[in-house]
């Protein structure tokens, strides 16, 4: 998208979230910054850029999520400006995904021009903010919905809606309910006192049995058994990431 489109979407999002004038200006600036300072896959310890430049219209969703996690952590620690800056940079890529590029980018310039002639609808930003849930899983679901759209009006509307939903989910100060906190604690205890002992005990039993029957090399089968037992507890990892979104640990 053109800078004007990024700025207009971000302005609508900032208004829908009720950000202060200073934070609104920062969000707008951050949303166009990746065109000036492209994000790369890796950065060295001195902050210098290296590695592969992230493509704006087909970015790895994991890289966008890294920016959103930085924004969320900054928000939890009260660093609002850092949070808004990281958020704005992430939203740039979410918005660019909506632009239809065509084979070898032949449709890119025309698609950006068509979108640039339209105005973002503030009601889409309001709808996105109201529908948002404070959850990393919700954010990923929003990013999964972002895709190139041929119709410029639909592309702009979708970019505005999803940008606002992601922004609201990332900057939300809402706390989980007491019942949710209790469920997370139960999951943590179950993982530590049931799943982990089983994951460790099964390979030990398998190794002991292998030595008893005279086939000690079979004891290496304990490694995949351990990994399978650990990875099978998907609900724990789901809840653990959800808890991290609120600065909690299981």
C-alpha positions in Angstrom: 0.0 0.0 0.0 1.0 3.6 -0.4 2.1 5.6 2.6 -1.1 7.6 2.5 -3.2 4.4 2.8 -1.1 3.1 5.7 -1.3 6.4 7.5 -5.1 6.7 7.0 -5.8 3.1 8.3 -3.5 3.6 11.3 -5.2 6.9 12.1 -8.6 5.2 12.0 -7.3 2.5 14.3 -5.8 5.0 16.7 -9.1 6.8 17.0 -11.1 3.6 17.4 -8.7 2.6 20.3 -8.9 6.1 21.9 -5.2 6.7 21.7 -3.8 10.1 22.7 -2.8 12.5 20.0 0.9 11.7 20.6 0.4 8.0 20.4 -1.8 8.4 17.3 1.0 10.3 15.5 3.5 7.6 16.6 1.3 4.8 15.3 0.9 6.5 11.9 4.7 7.1 11.7 5.5 3.5 12.7 3.0 2.2 10.1 5.0 3.7 7.2 8.5 3.2 8.7 9.0 -0.3 7.1 9.0 1.4 3.7 11.9 3.7 4.9 13.7 1.1 7.1 12.8 -2.4 5.9 12.7 -5.2 8.4 15.2 -8.1 8.0 15.0 -11.6 9.3 18.0 -11.2 11.6 19.8 -8.3 13.4 23.2 -8.5 14.9 24.0 -7.6 18.5 24.9 -4.0 17.5 21.5 -3.6 15.9 22.9 -3.7 12.3 20.7 -5.4 9.7 21.7 -8.6 8.1 20.1 -11.6 6.5 17.1 -11.6 4.2 14.8 -8.6 3.9 11.2 -9.4 4.7 9.0 -9.1 1.7 6.1 -6.7 2.3 3.4 -8.5 0.4 4.3 -12.0 1.5 5.9 -11.7 4.9 6.5 -14.7 7.2 3.7 -14.5 9.7 6.2 -15.5 12.4 8.1 -12.3 11.9 5.0 -10.2 12.2 4.1 -12.1 15.4 7.6 -11.4 16.8 6.9 -7.7 16.4 3.5 -8.1 18.1 5.0 -10.0 21.0 7.5 -7.1 21.4 4.5 -4.7 21.4 2.6 -6.8 23.9 5.5 -7.1 26.3 6.2 -3.4 26.1 2.5 -2.7 26.9 2.6 -5.0 29.9 5.6 -3.1 31.2 3.9 0.3 30.7 6.1 1.3 27.8 3.3 2.6 25.6 5.5 4.4 23.0 7.5 1.2 22.4 4.4 -0.8 22.2 2.7 1.5 19.7 5.9 1.7 17.6 6.3 -2.1 17.3 2.6 -2.5 16.7 2.6 0.1 13.9 5.5 -1.7 12.1 3.7 -5.0 12.4 0.4 -3.5 11.0 2.3 -2.3 7.9 2.9 -5.8 6.8 -0.6 -7.0 7.7 -2.0 -4.2 5.5 0.4 -4.9 2.6 -0.7 -8.5 2.5 -4.1 -7.3 1.2 -2.6 -5.8 -2.0 -3.0 -7.9 -5.1 0.4 -8.2 -6.8 -0.2 -10.7 -9.6 2.6 -12.8 -11.2 6.0 -11.0 -11.1 4.3 -8.1 -9.3 2.6 -6.9 -12.5 -0.6 -5.9 -10.7 1.1 -4.3 -7.7 1.4 -0.6 -8.8 -2.1 -0.5 -10.2 -3.6 -2.2 -7.1 -1.9 0.2 -4.8 -3.1 3.2 -6.9 -6.7 1.9 -6.8 -6.6 1.5 -3.0 -4.9 4.8 -2.6 -7.8 6.6 -4.3 -10.2 5.3 -1.6 -10.7 6.5 2.0 -10.6 4.1 4.9 -14.0 3.6 6.7 -13.6 4.4 10.4 -16.6 2.1 11.2 -14.4 -0.9 10.2 -11.8 0.2 12.7 -14.5 0.5 15.4 -15.9 -3.0 14.5 -12.5 -4.6 14.6 -11.7 -3.0 18.0 -15.0 -4.2 19.5 -14.7 -7.7 18.2 -11.1 -8.2 19.4 -10.1 -10.7 22.1 -6.9 -10.3 24.1 -5.2 -13.4 23.0 -2.2 -14.4 20.8 -4.3 -17.1 19.3 -6.9 -14.5 18.2 -4.1 -12.4 16.7 -2.8 -15.3 14.7 -6.3 -16.0 13.5 -6.6 -12.4 12.3 -3.3 -12.7 10.4 -4.4 -15.9 8.8 -7.4 -14.0 7.4 -5.2 -11.4 5.7 -4.8 -12.2 2.1 -4.6 -10.4 -1.3 -8.0 -9.1 -2.4 -8.8 -8.1 -6.0 -11.4 -5.5 -5.2 -9.7 -2.4 -3.8 -12.6 -1.4 -1.5 -12.8 -4.8 0.0 -9.0 -4.9 0.4 -9.0 -1.6 2.2 -12.0 -2.5 4.4 -10.4 -5.8 5.4 -7.0 -4.2 6.1 -8.7 -1.6 8.4 -10.8 -4.2 10.2 -7.9 -6.7 10.8 -5.5 -3.9 11.7 -7.9 -2.6 14.4 -8.6 -6.1 15.8 -4.9 -6.9 16.1 -4.1 -3.5 17.6 -6.9 -3.8 20.2 -5.9 -7.4 21.1 -2.3 -6.3 21.5 -2.8 -3.1 23.5 -5.7 -4.4 25.6 -5.5 -3.9 29.3 -8.2 -6.3 30.1 -7.3 -9.1 32.6 -8.4 -12.7 32.4 -11.2 -13.8 34.5 -10.6 -15.6 37.9 -11.9 -18.8 36.4 -9.5 -18.6 33.5 -6.6 -18.0 35.9 -7.6 -21.0 37.9 -7.8 -23.1 34.8 -4.3 -22.0 33.8 -3.0 -22.9 37.2 -4.6 -26.4 37.0 -3.0 -27.0 33.6 0.4 -26.0 34.9 0.1 -28.3 37.9 -1.1 -31.2 35.7 1.8 -30.7 33.3 4.4 -30.6 36.1 3.1 -33.4 38.2 1.5 -35.8 35.7 2.8 -35.2 32.2 6.5 -34.5 33.0 6.8 -37.5 35.4 5.3 -39.8 32.7 7.5 -38.4 30.0 10.5 -39.1 32.1 9.4 -42.4 33.6 8.4 -44.1 30.4 11.8 -43.9 28.7 13.5 -45.0 32.0 11.2 -48.1 32.1 11.8 -48.7 28.4 15.6 -48.5 28.8 15.5 -50.8 31.9 13.5 -53.4 30.0 15.8 -53.2 27.0 18.8 -54.0 29.2 17.0 -56.8 31.0 16.1 -58.6 27.8 19.6 -58.1 26.4 18.9 -55.5 23.7 20.4 -52.3 25.2 20.5 -50.5 21.9 16.7 -50.4 22.0 16.9 -48.0 24.9 17.3 -45.1 22.4 13.6 -45.5 21.6 13.1 -43.7 24.9 14.0 -40.4 23.2 11.0 -40.3 20.8 8.8 -41.6 23.6 9.9 -38.7 25.8 9.4 -36.1 23.0 6.0 -37.6 22.0 4.8 -37.4 25.6 5.9 -33.8 26.1 4.5 -32.6 22.7 1.2 -34.4 23.2 0.1 -32.0 26.0 -1.1 -29.4 23.5 -3.6 -27.8 25.8 -0.9 -26.9 28.2 1.2 -25.1 25.5 -2.0 -23.4 24.3 -2.8 -22.1 27.7 0.8 -21.2 28.5 1.1 -18.9 25.5 -2.3 -17.4 26.5 -1.0 -16.7 30.0 2.2 -15.2 28.7 0.0 -12.6 26.8 -1.0 -11.4 30.3 2.5 -11.6 31.8 1.7 -14.8 33.7 3.6 -18.1 33.9 2.1 -21.5 34.4 
